[in-house]
Amino acid sequence: MKRKLIKKIALSLAMMFAVASFKMLSSCSNISSKVPQIEFVNIPAGVFMMGADLDPKYITAGKSEGWRSIFIQDEFPVRKVTISYSFEIAKFETTNEQYEQFDPEHRSLRGKFRNLSAEDNEAVIYVSWDDAVAYTKWLSENDEKYTYRLPTEAEWEYVARAGTGTAYNDGKDGSIYELNPFDSTQMRKMNYYWQYPLTLSNGCRSWVTWKPQNCFGVEKAYPAASDIKDADLSVGQQGPNNFGVYDMHGGVEEWVNDWYGPYNGNDTIDPVGYKTGDFKVVRGGSHNDHIQHTRSANRMSSATNDMHYLLGFRVVRVPKKQVLKGATMKQPVRPWNNVILSKKFEWKTDTKESKFSITSLYNVVPTKIDGAHYGSDEQVKQFGFDSQNNKPLLTGPVYAENHSPTICWAENGDILISWFSGESEVGPELTLLASRGQRLADGSLNWTAPSEFLKAADRNMHSSNLFNNSVRVSAGKDKAFVLYQLASIGLTGRWDKQALGYRTSIDNGVTWSTVKMILEIDRELDGGATTIQGQMFQTLDGTFAGAKDDVKSTGSMIISTDGGKSWEHRGFSRTTPDSLRIKGIHAQVVDIDDINNDGKRDLFYISRDKGEYFDGKAPQGFSIDGGFSWSSHAPSIFPSIGSGKRMTLIRLNYSPDNSKYPGKKPLLFTGFSEKGFIARDGEGEINTITGLYVAISYDEGKTWPQEYRHVVSNLQGNDTKTIKIGVNANDNILTKTNGQKEGYMVATQTPDGIIYLTDGKVVYTFNLAWVMNGNLN
């Protein structure tokens, strides 16, 4: 006890000395009276070890660590970094009072959610990176002596560590799962979450025979939207550290200057990151989040226009003549943004010859009953980490659960497939991967290895949508061919605090615009969700549309009428009566011929409901007002589906003319049957089939004739084929009457009439002639 007391007194004296040595108040003599008083601390030039403060084994820990895994690939390699200049950093995070001298209108956002950050001296929140930068420019314009800016990522970590090399800047070493820099009072005041979440890489799942002590699931480790609580965000509660700076751990997340990207081991002198990127780096963790995200080395990121109840910032100032060097590093080239053909592809015309094939995109290290596959060299590599060279790989990370795919074709003939991958649907590691079907000169496809496609660090990346503007180009509304992506991006680990990220590509998906957040509609509403499980599509008038999931097993629409320049939400469940919502979730929607004779095309949906609405039949319904309301709900002819399954519904825009339906562009539907469904089998005969099937309608969904249905298999006789499917790489045995049993399906059709249907792991390729067994006349 005496030794601990002496050590505590010595540490307190050291901190007092550090504060006295480095503290510096802002001078008012050279600053306009319009700007706030900000306390600054002088930070000397120096050298520190930047990056992972944990053993690489925690990327995929084994049984001895309780199989805990915290996914810190982006914190490696640890490297010695030099900050060659001194600078000053704000002693505290920027407060409401300080920021609102620049932006008085921000006051309306105080206490916007859960009464968070309502007082003058609380850290400001609801400030985007763009706004924070504008604030620093305003300060600079009103100060003759200093230039203000956000800290670089290296500057921030240098200050946060303040001479320490441990997980937190308290200098304490030990098991990362036992360290906690906050006392019980702070934990309650800030609603911090601890211990670290257990994922599928732990022994807390049913298939693992051995379980560690204190076993709990990841669902309990991150707060749901309804669990967010008010927190005391008054600045100055955590610290000072050895530099005399407060709240570098926790408080609010802090914007920094850099674009997010993998560390470069050679970038060691005054690093400033990348020239471009999808997201800006965020540091320090926050209230209402897990304490692991407050570690000195931990990296998060967000879109530049993102603003929510976790995000704040602090500023740096330097003499006017001290200029930050420009960023020169380019983001690494991953397999999905490597194209072979760059010119517009010359598509051939579909034929009456049946075409069908099956392709598997990747393999996953199989799970073992005792969890021993975790920690293996194969698994470490699959997780996207090069253990020999202690750095992330440009392929992967491919986790155990691969789910919710999206697919789109590009003008150069390539096919892009993206899906989310994680150890659980509820976790910060959840990322969006992609594989590109590279179009070769002979027209065939070469599929690339899965690699990370879009990732906001330590945010839950959920469902995504890829689509193009081919209809708008054909109609003359757009000149250039564009690929689009909408992605559901969470605040932390939970998938129920999502907003939509949006970006575009004009070069076949090689490069993408910076992500911007749109329709931040559900993050702060209890029980909400913003997963876009309905494939985005284009109506004949060029409108972009797709369905999203809402509460109470219902859905609504995301719409853009101007080619993605602006977006709106129609039929939102919290303002729309139950009877006028989409019934069910994961609804698939298409536009159909005018059914109420008002001169406008209408919308038709089929959805998943686990058999709740219509006694085992999947719900369907119509909207005659562009998705604002839905009616005529009724059972479809298709069996209901439940968890682990998603149907598809698209219009075939490239349907060859035939004498029976001249000029018609039919609808294509895929679903699953457990108890049996009448369709063509693999030999083309009408039979009772189970599993995945496809159906065609030539009358806008009114009828789906038996002869226009087909099990998704081309096997004959007693032939069988074993395939590993998503979500969890389960074995499925195909026969002539049995398709795969589950999967989140998505489909697209290229201008040559070929249909690509995938669960994100297996790709089925076929044409209309195959579905209809060649009988087009």
HUWOWO-V668508 format. One record per run of one state. SS is the DSSP state (H for helix, E for strand, L for the rest). FROM is the first residue (numbers start at 1). LEN is the number of residues. If there is no record, write none. Layout:
BEGIN
ss->SS from->FROM len->LEN
ss->SS from->FROM len->LEN
END
This chain:
BEGIN
ss->L from->1 len->1
ss->H from->2 len->21
ss->E from->23 len->3
ss->L from->26 len->5
ss->E from->31 len->1
ss->L from->32 len->7
ss->E from->39 len->5
ss->L from->44 len->2
ss->E from->46 len->5
ss->L from->51 len->5
ss->H from->56 len->5
ss->L from->61 len->2
ss->H from->63 len->3
ss->L from->66 len->7
ss->H from->73 len->3
ss->L from->76 len->3
ss->E from->79 len->5
ss->L from->84 len->3
ss->E from->87 len->4
ss->L from->91 len->4
ss->E from->95 len->1
ss->H from->96 len->5
ss->L from->101 len->3
ss->H from->104 len->6
ss->L from->110 len->12
ss->E from->122 len->2
ss->L from->124 len->5
ss->H from->129 len->13
ss->L from->142 len->1
ss->E from->143 len->1
ss->L from->144 len->2
ss->E from->146 len->5
ss->L from->151 len->2
ss->H from->153 len->9
ss->L from->162 len->22
ss->H from->184 len->7
ss->L from->191 len->2
ss->E from->193 len->1
ss->L from->194 len->24
ss->H from->218 len->3
ss->L from->221 len->4
ss->H from->225 len->3
ss->L from->228 len->6
ss->E from->234 len->1
ss->L from->235 len->18
ss->E from->253 len->7
ss->L from->260 len->9
ss->E from->269 len->1
ss->L from->270 len->4
ss->E from->274 len->1
ss->L from->275 len->5
ss->E from->280 len->4
ss->L from->284 len->6
ss->E from->290 len->1
ss->H from->291 len->4
ss->L from->295 len->5
ss->E from->300 len->3
ss->L from->303 len->8
ss->E from->311 len->2
ss->L from->313 len->2
ss->E from->315 len->5
ss->L from->320 len->9
ss->E from->329 len->1
ss->L from->330 len->5
ss->H from->335 len->3
ss->L from->338 len->18
ss->E from->356 len->5
ss->L from->361 len->16
ss->H from->377 len->6
ss->L from->383 len->2
ss->E from->385 len->2
ss->L from->387 len->4
ss->E from->391 len->2
ss->L from->393 len->3
ss->E from->396 len->1
ss->L from->397 len->4
ss->E from->401 len->9
ss->L from->410 len->5
ss->E from->415 len->8
ss->L from->423 len->8
ss->E from->431 len->9
ss->L from->440 len->5
ss->E from->445 len->3
ss->L from->448 len->3
ss->E from->451 len->4
ss->L from->455 len->6
ss->E from->461 len->8
ss->L from->469 len->1
ss->H from->470 len->5
ss->L from->475 len->8
ss->E from->483 len->8
ss->L from->491 len->7
ss->E from->498 len->8
ss->L from->506 len->10
ss->E from->516 len->3
ss->L from->519 len->18
ss->E from->537 len->2
ss->L from->539 len->5
ss->E from->544 len->6
ss->L from->550 len->4
ss->E from->554 len->7
ss->L from->561 len->7
ss->E from->568 len->3
ss->L from->571 len->7
ss->H from->578 len->3
ss->L from->581 len->1
ss->E from->582 len->2
ss->L from->584 len->1
ss->E from->585 len->8
ss->L from->593 len->9
ss->E from->602 len->7
ss->L from->609 len->5
ss->E from->614 len->1
ss->L from->615 len->2
ss->E from->617 len->7
ss->L from->624 len->7
ss->E from->631 len->9
ss->L from->640 len->5
ss->E from->645 len->2
ss->L from->647 len->1
ss->E from->648 len->4
ss->L from->652 len->15
ss->E from->667 len->14
ss->L from->681 len->5
ss->E from->686 len->12
ss->L from->698 len->8
ss->H from->706 len->3
ss->E from->709 len->3
ss->L from->712 len->9
ss->E from->721 len->5
ss->L from->726 len->4
ss->E from->730 len->5
ss->L from->735 len->3
ss->E from->738 len->1
ss->L from->739 len->4
ss->E from->743 len->2
ss->L from->745 len->1
ss->E from->746 len->4
ss->L from->750 len->5
ss->E from->755 len->4
ss->L from->759 len->3
ss->E from->762 len->5
ss->L from->767 len->1
ss->H from->768 len->4
ss->L from->772 len->6
END
